[in-house]
Amino acid sequence: MLQVYGSPMRLWLFHIPAIFVSDPDDVQMLLSKNLEKHETYRFLAHLIGDGLITADNYRWKINRRIISPAFNLNTLADNFLKSFNNQNEKLVRKLKKHCDDNKLFDISEYIDSTSFSTICETAMDYKDDEEIEFLEFKAALIKAADLIAERFYKIWLHSDFVFKLYTRIIGMSNIFEKAKALPKTILRKKYQNQRLNSNTHTKDETNDGKKPECIVDILYKLYDNKHFLTEKELTDEILTLIFAGSETTAIAISFTLMMLAMRPDVQAKVHEELDVVFGSNKNPPTAKELYQLKFLEQCIKETLRRFIVVPLILRQTDEDLKLKSGEIIPAGSAIVMSIGSIHLNERTYPNPYTWNPNNFDDDSIAKRHPGTFLPFSGGSRMCVGNKYALLSIKTQLSTLLRNYRFTTTSCEEDIKLKLDVIVRSANGYRIMLHSRH
Ligand code: HEM
């Protein structure tokens, strides 16, 4: 609709009167303003408290400075790649039962589960992913996230009183507490140990490459007690990372596999690249090898363009804001930045609904406005996990594709999308697996 009527456009997002913006210059200007999140983000606070996604600007500034260093490229390679590889090897083993049986199956349940275990391991060093307490935690988190999405779209659930009543009627009044129980217990132990051992840590220590560390431990090493998060803040932040980092990456992986299964010509090119980089080497990928997988990276980026995991970014403004056209967004407005309209604009991407990794070759990227590809948002509140996401997606896809070839009977037109807070396939990711060896 934005492509027909242009940007900006005044519209109702369900019940919210909002200004929709999809011009890349305007979106970049708005993202650079560090506007407060729209009030509907507070629905997430039941689950993730005041973590980075929900925090107001004052709290966010302090916590983002503490958390960002855990996501730099060296930290990722030194600490998390080993966990990614361990989880991916388990995944390859689990998938063996589907190999060469020529039956379609939905791969997303395996991918979802691997992404969830991976983020729990890298965030808080939790590895017992077959334990009943872990499975209960996962189930509760999924239910809690569904309930939040339902609240967002049903205006009558916006009132705190009605929502509380509703959760009681449907027997879910303690779902948020259930979803927080396991991380709370783990982090309480870590917090207490840290207080006992605080004298042994010095600020700005770096990992000397011996034992990989989880995000919580990295944060403890980088900060002394005076500047650190409280136990509640730490729990909120870790839950935020688990919530924001598991399903999003899993969806991107599942869609990429689905598209490669539909496009054997593109998949053959990925296999060729993997053969050149890895040859007969059967070891897990290193950061250097992953860096060389340029064509696979194009496929991942094209998936993030075509299947926009987070399609809308909501903010609110308490001052008048002038757009490129001279039009004013009045103070007090809700602003909806439509990443979907930017990624699917045919003036930027010819045939925007066709998945085409060549959209991300060097020449095509160089010709485009930088604000035309924003899967992780932009500005200072850009996704803190973007490098983590790209590395974990690439590690998992390269491992799967070194072992298997994927086919499907579906085509791109068969994919139906389901939108709640994020976008996923409504009809699953049904593929067949074939051995490459
Ligand atoms: C394909 C995967 C991912 C996509 C598409 C994605 C997308 C996004 C987007 C669009 C935002 C901005 C939301 C807004 O402002 O309303 C965001 C924020 C955020 N993401 Fe991601 N994300 C992904 C993976 C991850 C991962 C793996 C993590 C953590 C390990 C993560 C943690 C966060 C956090 C904490 C924020 C809030 C940042 C802040 O406000 O400072 N995300 N993400």
Residues whose N, C-alpha, C, O or C-beta is under 5 A from the ligand:
A	BS01	HEM	L52 I53 R64 L241 A244 G245 T248 T249 A252 V309 V310 I313 L314 P375 F376 S377 S380 R381 M382 C383 V384 G385 Y388 A389
